Each structure stands twice: as structure tokens, then as C-alpha cells.
């Protein structure tokens, strides 16, 4: 799994735990819904600025965002 997929999967997990739709997350994070969808699907190279916006919208710190077992695995390039 590459880093884009790991980040997308983490966003989806945190969003679902919060009971938020992609539309709700995009509104709170001030990002387009289609952008959120493409990030969650691992299709977009997201900036750290947008990761922070999404983490804030989900009510988690960057430390909590990246504190997940999938970020301890080696990343493959695609």
C-alpha cells in the first residue's frame, strides 16, 4: 500500500467513526467533496496543509491522525 492509499484509508476511517459523510467533511474542511473522495481512494497526492484541514475538521491532531499502525509499515512507490 502506498502512502496516498494509507492517508486516504485513514481519512475514511476517522470520518466514518465521526459519522460524517464526505459532503459534511468537505464543508467543515473547506475542500471540494470530489477532492475528499479522490484522496480517500488514494488517487490524489494530498498536501500537508490539506491533511491538517481534514484532521482539524475531524477533531483530531496531526499526531493522532498519523498514530496508526498502517503508518508504521514500509511504503511502496507507485
C-alpha positions as CSV (number, residue, x, y, z in Angstrom):
1,X,0.0,0.0,0.0
2,X,1.5,3.4,-0.9
3,X,1.3,6.5,1.3
4,X,-1.6,8.0,-0.7
5,X,-3.7,4.9,0.0
6,X,-2.7,4.9,3.6
7,X,-3.7,8.5,4.1
8,X,-6.9,8.0,2.2
9,X,-7.8,5.0,4.2
10,X,-7.1,6.8,7.5
11,X,-9.3,9.8,6.5
12,X,-12.1,7.4,5.6
13,X,-11.8,5.5,8.9
14,X,-11.7,8.7,11.0
15,X,-14.6,10.2,9.0
16,X,-16.8,7.1,9.5
17,X,-16.0,7.0,13.2
18,X,-17.3,10.6,13.4
19,X,-20.4,9.6,11.4
20,X,-19.6,12.2,8.8
21,X,-20.4,12.0,5.1
22,X,-17.8,13.1,2.5
23,X,-20.0,16.1,1.9
24,X,-20.1,17.1,5.6
25,X,-16.3,16.7,5.9
26,X,-15.7,18.7,2.7
27,X,-17.9,21.6,4.1
28,X,-16.1,21.7,7.5
29,X,-12.6,21.3,6.0
30,X,-13.5,23.9,3.2
31,X,-12.5,21.4,0.5
32,X,-14.4,20.1,-2.5
33,X,-16.3,16.8,-2.0
34,X,-14.8,15.3,-5.1
35,X,-11.3,16.1,-3.8
36,X,-12.1,14.3,-0.5
37,X,-13.4,11.3,-2.5
38,X,-10.2,11.1,-4.7
39,X,-8.0,11.4,-1.6
40,X,-9.9,8.6,0.2
41,X,-9.5,6.5,-2.9
42,X,-5.7,7.1,-3.0
43,X,-5.9,8.9,-6.3
44,X,-4.6,12.3,-5.2
45,X,-1.4,13.5,-3.8
46,X,-2.6,15.5,-0.8
47,X,-0.6,18.3,0.7
48,X,0.2,18.5,4.4
49,X,-1.9,21.7,4.6
50,X,-5.0,19.8,3.4
51,X,-4.2,16.9,5.8
52,X,-4.2,19.4,8.6
53,X,-7.5,20.9,7.4
54,X,-9.1,17.5,7.3
55,X,-7.6,16.4,10.7
56,X,-9.0,19.6,12.3
57,X,-12.4,19.1,10.7
58,X,-12.4,15.5,12.1
59,X,-11.4,16.9,15.5
60,X,-8.0,15.1,15.7
61,X,-4.5,16.4,16.0
62,X,-1.9,15.5,13.4
63,X,-0.2,13.3,16.0
64,X,-3.5,11.3,16.4
65,X,-4.0,11.3,12.6
66,X,-0.6,9.6,12.0
67,X,-0.7,7.5,15.1
68,X,-2.0,4.4,13.3
69,X,-0.4,1.0,12.6
70,X,-0.6,1.5,8.9
71,X,2.0,4.3,9.1
72,X,4.5,2.0,10.7
73,X,4.6,-0.2,7.6
74,X,7.0,0.4,4.8
75,X,5.6,2.4,1.9
76,X,5.8,1.3,-1.7
77,X,6.0,3.7,-4.6
78,X,3.6,3.7,-7.4
